[in-house]
């Protein structure tokens, strides 16, 4: 029986541990994290997500497309079969302002995603049904993941399948990771799913740049009818509007994309802009006739978090210097939607490694 430490208890680490165990029940897996679900810390990205499935892959980026595909099907399945997961189906509508369409010089093809023939019920929204100021829109059958429910669900799924969850001190040398297996023995393999912390760990040698991208979202009591994104606000190229109604009620509203910005404090002016846009494009948020909504936006919490981006995308590979180390970090804003695809890649690497002849030393 091979022993594995999955280092990092965010959505990527927890999903990877679960999928490894499902593939090979004989693996003895410990998920070891400095932060665990329930913790709130800006460096622990997973609790701050919306989250949903809306692939960021371009038409040319086939690798990211393949990473994202499994998540869509899996989340649809969870929405249909397991209410404990906190995943539900909600129409996903993407809108582009007249300003954005004008910048694209009327080339509507650039606004049509690669996944139009992959997702369910994709369609271009009729121009006559668009609100004022919107030049183009499309929709599909989407999913929203309620993070406060889904992360504990992943923990429970791991426990039920036989994996161990363990809190550990912050790790600063990757060679120390092998000692955190629950057996007390040195682990045979380590999966490095440490997200933003990866570039702070001695021995994790990465020639690509790893960097935080600041996000700010509002959790509000108000209910939205659909998932909605609106792109193209003049003068603020790093801002957009997105809304994700949660299954238990309330809505996550964002957002922004600020590379390298590490401020943990709320930008109150940004909050006001987010609210103004949300009310404009989703007036039901303050309509008491829709799900007893308040007549104004009622904020439960303003969340500031940092997405773990990596130049050229996620790193999922066997380490070149340490035969026992597999990397799985750098998913950026696509951690939830890519979690199952990233886990699938780790499983493939582990299959190859375990198929090799046993070595005298690991």
C-alpha positions, -999 to +999 in steps of 0.1 A: +000+000+000+014+034-010+011+063+013+003+098+001+002+132+016-019+157-002-005+191+009-032+217+009-069+215+019-085+238-005-109+227-032-081+214-054-064+194-027-096+179-013-109+169-047-075+154-057-074+133-026-110+121-032-104+112-068-071+094-060-089+072-034-118+065-058-093+054-084-072+033-060-088+024-027-055+009-015-038+043-013-034+055+023-041+092+019-037+121+044-049+156+034-026+179+054-034+216+055-023+247+075-059+259+068-089+236+068-126+243+057-141+266+083-110+288+085-111+323+071-079+338+060-071+358+028-044+334+018-068+305+020-086+311-013-112+285-015-138+299+010-139+332-009-151+318-042-185+323-058-183+296-072-195+283-105-185+267-138-176+292-166-145+281-183-119+309-190-102+288-217-098+304-251-106+286-283-069+279-287-062+266-252-071+230-256-052+220-224-074+242-201-105+231-220-097+195-211-091+205-175-124+223-172-146+197-190-149+171-162-160+197-137-191+208-156-204+172-160-196+164-124-213+194-109-244+188-130-245+153-116-241+165-080-269+190-085-292+162-097-281+135-072-268+149-040-284+178-023-258+177+005-232+191-019-248+226-021-246+225-059-276+236-080-285+243-116-290+280-124-291+296-159-258+313-167-261+345-188-231+364-201-237+400-212-214+424-231-220+461-230-223+483-261-189+497-251-174+462-251-190+452-284-178+485-299-142+477-288-146+444-305-155+462-337-187+443-340-170+409-342-195+388-322-175+356-326-150+368-300-178+367-274-189+332-282-171+307-259-154+275-269-179+255-248-210+264-268-213+229-281-202+213-249-226+227-223-264+222-221-289+246-237-264+271-251-281+299-270-275+335-282-300+358-265-323+377-288-313+413-291-348+424-283-346+408-249-315+426-238-315+455-213-305+489-224-267+493-228-261+456-236-250+448-271-247+410-270-254+381-247-255+343-245-267+318-220-265+281-210-275+258-182-251+266-155-243+255-119-235+274-087-215+259-060-223+271-025-188+271-010-198+271+028-217+238+020-194+223-006-161+225+012-173+206+043-190+182+020-157+174+004-142+169+038-169+145+047-166+126+014-129+122+021-135+109+056-162+085+044-140+070+017-111+065+042-089+095+038-075+114+068-077+151+073-050+167+093-041+203+104-004+210+102+020+240+108+028+262+079+053+244+057+084+261+044+105+232+030+089+207+007+111+179+020+094+181+054+060+173+038+066+136+038+066+135+076+029+146+079+013+113+070-012+102+096+006+068+100+037+086+114+058+071+087+075+088+058+050+092+029+058+076-004+043+105-024+034+141-018+008+160-039+017+197-037-017+215-038-006+246-018-019+273-041-006+307-032+019+293-007+037+272-033+063+299-042+071+303-005+082+267+000+119+259-004+123+231-029+093+240-050+114+252-079+092+269-105+106+289-134+071+304-140+058+334-121+033+327-093+012+357-082-019+367-063-049+384-080-071+403-056-108+398-057-135+415-037-171+401-035-202+408-015-223+382+001-258+397+002-292+386+016-309+395-017-317+368-042-309+369-079-329+350-105-299+338-126-261+337-128-252+369-146-219+384-158-216+418-175-183+428-191-172+462-205-174+492-181-155+522-195-125+533-175-122+502-153-108+474-174-101+452-143-137+453-131-169+435-142-202+424-127-210+389-118-237+374-096-242+338-083-274+330-064-268+304-038-289+274-032-296+283+005-305+319-004-286+351-009-262+360-037-224+365-043-218+397-062-185+408-076-161+417-089-126+427-099-093+413-111-063+431-097-029+413-103-003+418-076-027+439-053-023+424-018-045+448+002-068+428+025-090+459+032-124+465+016-124+491-013-156+509-003-158+527-036-156+494-054-184+481-032-206+510-042-199+504-079-207+467-076-240+475-059-249+501-085-242+477-114-260+448-097-292+467-091-292+481-127-289+447-144-307+426-118-335+448-104-352+418-088-325+420-061-344+448-045-379+437-055-398+423-024-422+404-047-393+381-057-385+357-029-392+384-003-361+404-012-352+434+009-360+467-008-323+476-007-290+456-009-283+441+025-247+430+028-239+401+050-201+403+044-175+418+021-149+392+013-114+400+000-093+371-012-065+363-035-066+339-064-035+318-069-025+325-105+005+311-123+021+323-155+010+300-184-016+282-162-017+255-135+013+233-129+004+196-128+035+175-132+059+152-116+088+171-100+120+169-120+142+165-089+121+146-065+105+114-078+080+114-049+066+149-055+036+157-078+026+194-083-010+206-086-012+243-081-017+276-099-053+273-110-060+310-106-097+318-106-105+283-120-100+262-090-135+249-085-144+244-122-110+228-129-108+208-097-119+175-112-099+179-143-068+188-123-074+158-101-077+136-132-043+147-144-028+138-110-044+104-111-028+098-145+006+107-132+001+085-102-009+056-124+023+059-144+044+061-112+028+031-096+032+011-127+069+014-126+091-012-111+097-007-073+128+013-065+151+006-036+148+043-027+121+068-032 
